[in-house]
Amino acid sequence: MSHLDRFRNVSVLGAAGKMGSGILLLNVLHAAKLMHHGPYIGETFVINAVDQSFERLQGLMDYLNAQLLKWAEKNIVELRKLYVNRPHLIDNKDIIEAFVFESMSMVKPSINLEVTYHSGLVFEAIIEDEDVKSEVLKKINDNNPHQPLFLSNTSAIPIEVLNKKAGLGGRIIGCHFYNPPAVQKLIEVVVLKNGNDDLSKIVDDFARQMDKQIVYSNDVAGFVGNGFFMREILYAVTLFNTLKKDLSAAEALLAVDQVSHDLLVRPMGIFQLMGYVGIDVCSLIMRVMNAYLDETVHSPFIDDLLAKGFKGGQNADGTQKDGFFKYDKGRPAEVLDIDTQSYVPISDINAKLKSYLSVKAKAYSWSQLSRSKYKEQHLNDYFQELMQEQSKGAQLAREYMKAMKNIGERLHHEGVTNSVENVNEVMMKGFYYLYGPVNNYID
């Protein structure tokens, strides 16, 4: 079976989840293009969408239909080329309707794992638990006569662990999409030593067809993205505890978030990002890393948050749940005071924090610079000024940037990745940073 033939019957596990739904959409778009390609014209394509409940799967199908329609309307020029051999389809409306209908017809929603026993390719995007993942993968492998290849979306569990526990014989690769998969360009790929060679070709082809960019990580728990992110969280918590000597818990938390967001010119502060991902998810990732690394990757602060019921994450409709912040119209409006277990309006403490940080350097917002053709020059000018300033905020920003640079260099030196450029690529493409943590802005 060629690696392209395997795409004729694909299964996506956890298809109704936040990551799985995006991975499913990408597979549908990939198959829709492939079925108009010479050898595959007229062939049958099946994409099994596997999840735990009919309710979740119904929501998934509604989401998929809407996304396919949106994609078709936006890419009508490409669609007309794909349907050039369908002369009876003349109007854009007819082509779009045909595309959505044919694409949706490929998708077979199911709550039964047995449907995966016919697939040549299995994308796994279920809970970040090595026992659950390996048990499911093993069951598929033991019952599927086609020697399926597995692509795991794990963001932390070593691929060799899943390979051994599930008895896959090297037929697995780490294929970590970033959220949301349909939009994010980055795929962090972890190639198993002595693994199946076809898997790298499959991921390369899939990434190229879907306009994704690959960055490779070595098979070390947490890989590059979460290897950096979790260590930054630990640094931010330490800084929070330090600032609490001068500030309330709410003020200290917001100060750290403003330093990492405003002063470092990022799309989100570190605590807002934790809340977006889910505080419980971050705890789960740390637990995985802690089990496999020769260092402590654990935070009692996070344990305390979870014990008190603060989890963050997102609702089914994509809105943000309460975590470190309460939101109003999609923007943080109140900040958590963990000591009193209550929320404080940000407007009530902003003036005090502005005086406390007292930064004079001209700051640009991430949204301003992300769209500016003068981004590099503005960043250079801003950080040159910030590095010379003696305010409390500038001092904290310098210390923060130095710590991030050390984390990035450490990931390289400890063999998580083969270069610091890979660290920069992951943080810029996966986390939307405007510059990599290993940079020349800080000594």
N, C-alpha and C positions, 0 to 999 in steps of 0.2 A: 504494500500500500504506500503510495507516494504521500509526501507530507501535505500536498494540496487535497488529495483524495480524502484525507481525514476530516476535512472541513465539511464533507457531505453529511456527516452525522456527528453533531457536537452536543455536549451536555454542559449546562451551566448550573452549578450547585450553589444554593443561596441566592437564586436569581431574583427574588423579590426584595432583597436587602439593598442598602444604600450603595454598596459597591457592586453587588451582583447585577442589579438592574442596568447599571451603566455598561458592565462587561457584556451583558446580554445584548444590549443595543448595538454595541460595536460588532459583535458576532453577526447580528442580523444584517448590518450594513455591509460587512465583509462578504457574507454569503450572497447578498443581493448583487454585488458587483461580480462575484466569481461565477454566478449562474449565467451571466451574459458573456463569459469568456469562452472562446473557441471550444475546447474539449468538454465543457460542462453545460453547454446550451442544451436545454431540454432534460437535463438530469434532475433528480429529486434531491432536495436539501432538507434536512431535519435539524432543528435546534431545540433540544429539550430544556425547558425552563423548570428547574426542580426547586421546590421550596416546601415549607411545612404546612401551609394551610391554603384552602381554596380562596379565602378572603384576601390573603396577601397576593395570591396569583392573579385574582381579578383586578386588584389595584395595579399590579404590574402590567397587565395587558392594556389597561386604559392608558397608563404612562407610556408604554411602548408605541401605541397607536398615535398618540399626540406627538411624540418625539419624531417618529418617522414622517409624519405629515409636515412638521416644522422643517426637518432636514430636506425633504423633497422640494418644498417651496423655496428654500434657500439655495438649493443646488440644481435648479431646473436645467441649466446648461449641460451639466454632467449627465443628468438623467436622459436628456434628449439623445446624447451620444450612446448611452447604454441601450436605448430602445430604438435605435436607428433601423433595425430590421423588423420593426412592427409598423408597417406603413399605414395600418388602419388607426393607429394612435396619432392623431394630428395635434389636437389642442393640448396645451400644458395641463389643463385640468384632467384630461383623459389619461395622460402619462402619469401624473401624480397619483390618481386613483388606482391605476394598475400597479404601480410600484408599492403603494401601501398595502393593497390587498395581497399581492404575491409575497411580500415580506412577512406580513402577519400570518400568512398561511404556513410558513415554514416553522413557526414557533408552536411547540406542543407543551403547554403547561401541565405539570404533574406534581402530585405529592408522593409518588412512588419512585423509589430509587431504582427499581428494576428497569425503567426506561433507559437508564445509562448503560445497560449491559450490551447495547448495540453500537455505542459510540466509539469512534476512533480517537476522539479528542475530548478531554474533560477539563473544563475551567472550574476551579474550586474557589469559592468565596464565602465560606461559612465561618462560624465563630472562631476566634483566635485561641483555640484550645487544641494542643497537640494530640491529646487522646481522642477527642471527637473527630478531628480531621483525619487522623491515621485510621481510625475505625471505619469511617465512611469510605475512604480511599481503598482500604484493604478489601472491603466488601465488594466494591465495584471491580477491582482488579481480579479477585477470585472468581467472579461470575461472568466476566466479559472475555469472550474467546478471541477478541481482536487485538490483544496486547495494547490496550489504550495508552495514550500519552497524557500525562497530567500536568496542568499549569496551575500552580497554587498562588493565590493572591495574598498569602501570609506576609505580614509586614515585620515579623520578628522571629518566627520559629525557624531554626536551621533546617534547610531542605534535606540534609542527610538524615536528620532525626525522623522526618516524615517518611523518607525513602525506606529506612530500616524498619520502622514500626509497622508500615503498611506492606512491606515486602514487595516493593515496586520494581526492583532490579534495575534501578537507575533511570526509569522512564518518568521522571518528574523534573520540573524546572521551577524556580521561583519567578513569578511574573506579577510583580506588585504594581498594580495600577494606582494612581493617585486620585484622590476624590475631588470632583466627580469624574469618573473615568471617561465619560463621553466628551468632556471638555479639556481636561488636563492632558498636556502633551507628553508627560513623563511616564515611562515604564521602567521601574527598577528591576533588573534581571539578575537572578542568581543561578549560575550554571553549576550543576553538580559535577564534582570531580569524577571522571570516568562515567559520566551519564550518557544518555542516548543523544547521538549527534543530531538527529532529526529535530530535536526540540529547539535548538538554537536557530535552525533554519526556519522553523515554523514561527517563532517569535519575531525574528527579523522580518519575515515576509508580512506577518500580520501588522507589525509596527509601521512598516513602509506603506502598506495599503491604507492604513487608518491615520496616516500622517502623525505618528507618534515618534518620540525620540527615546532611545534606550541609553541608560547609564548602568554599567555593570557593578555589582557588589560581590565581594567574596562571601562565603557561606558562614558568616559570623552572626550570632543572634542580634537582632535589631537592624542588621544591615547598615546602610549609610543613613537613610532618612530618619528612621526612629533611633538609630544609634546616636545621631546628633540631637534630635528633638528631646529624647528622654533625659539626656545629660544637661541640656539647656534648662529643662524644667527643674532639675535638682539644683542648678545654679540659681535660678530665679527664686526658688523657695528659700534657699540660704540667704539671698539678698533681702527677701521679704522679712525674714526673722531679724535681720540686722536693722532694717529700717524701723521695725516696730519699737526700737528703743527710743526713737524720736517721735513716732507717729502712731495713730490708732491703727488697728488691723485693717480697716477699710482704706485709710489713707495710704498705708504701706503697700497694700495690694495694688491700688490704683497707681501709685508712684512707679512701681516696677513695671506695670503695664504701659505707662506713658513713656518710660525710658526705652523699653524694647519696641514700642510702636512709633511714637513721635520722633524721639531723638535718634533712633536707628533707622528711621524711614522704612518701616515695614507695613504690610497690609493689615496686620493685627498685632496687638501686644501678646506676650507669651501666655498670660492667663486667659485672655479672650480666645486664643487659639486652642488652649487646652479645653475650654468649655465647648468650643465648636466641635472638636474631635470627640469629646466626651471624657470627663474625668475618670469614669469607670473604665473606659477603653485604655486610657493612659496607664492606669493601674495594672490592667491585664498585660499590657506590653512590657511594663517594668518587671512583672512577675516572671515572664518568659526570659527576659534578658538576665535577670538575677540568677536564674537556675543554670545558665550556661556560661556566664562570664566570671572571671576571677576578680570581681569587684562588687561592691554593694550598689545595686540599682534599685533603690527603694526609698519611699518617702513617708514617714509617719504623718506628715501634714496631709497627704492625700488620703491615707487611711482614716484620719479624723474627719475629713470632708465627707467621705463616703458613709462613715458611721452615722453622720448627722443628716444624711439624705441628700447631699448636694452632688449631683451627677453630671449636669450639663447634657450635651448632646443635642439632637434635633428631633422635632416631631415629624410625623409621617408626611406632613405637607411642606417640610423643609424649614419651618420656622424654628427659632432657637429656644431650647428649654432653659429654665433658670439654672445657673451654675455659679460662676464667679460674678456674673452680671445678670440683672433683669433688663429685658429689652423693650423698647418702645418703637414701633415701626421699623424694626430691623436694626436699631442702633442701641448700644449700651446706654441705659438711663440711670441705673442704680448699681452700686457695687456692694459686694458681700463683706460684712464684718463678721468674720468667723468666730470671734470671741463672744459676740452677743447673738449670733445666729440670726442676724437681721440684715436688711438691705438699706443702704444710705444713698440718697440722691447724689449723683455725681456733681450736680450743680452746687450742692452745699459745701463741697470740699475742694472744688477746682481752684478757687482763688488762693487757698492756703498752700496747695501743692505748687501752684505757679510761683509763689513767693519762695517756697522751700527749694525748688529746683533752680529757679532764677537764671534760666538759660538766656543768653543774649544773642547767640548765633542765629542767623536767619534760617529758619526751618522750612523745609518743603514737605508737603504731604506726599505719601506714597502714590496716591491717585494722580497728583499733579505730575510727578516725575515719570510714572510708568507710561505716560502718553507723550512725554516731551522728547524731541529729537536732541535736546541739549542735556539729557539726563546725566551723562558722564561728567560734563563740565560742572553742572550744578552740584553733583555729589562731591566732586573734588573740592570745590570752593567751600561747601558747607562743612565737610569734615576737617578741612585745613583750619577753618575758623574754630570749630568745636574743640580740636585738639589743643589749641592755645588758650582756651578759656578756663578760668579757675572756679566757675560756679559749681555748686553741688551737683546739678544735673549733668554738666559736662564731665565732671569727675566720674559719676556713676556710669555714664555712657562709655567713657574710655575703658573703665574696668570691665564693663559688660562685653564690649567688643574684643578686648584682649582675651577674656575667658572663652568666647566663641571661637576665636582663632585657635586657641589651644585645643579645644575640642576637635576642630576640623583636622588639625595636624596630627592629633593623637589617633584619630580614625585611620589615617594613612600609616602612621608608624606601627600601629598594632595589627595591621594587615586586614582591616575591614575593607579597604579599597586600595587600589594600586596607585592612586595619585590624589593630591589635594584638589586637583581640578575636578575630579569626580564629585567630591564633597560640594564644591561650589556649584556644579551643574545640578545636583539633586536639590539643593536648597533654593536655587534660583528658578528652576523649572517646576519642581514639585511643591515648593512653598511660596513661590512668587516673590522671593526676595529680589531686590534690584541689583544686588552685588553679593558675591560669595563671602562666607565668614573668614576665609583665608585670603586676606587682601592687603594692600599697601597703605590703607588709611590709618592703621594702628601699628606701632612698632612691636 
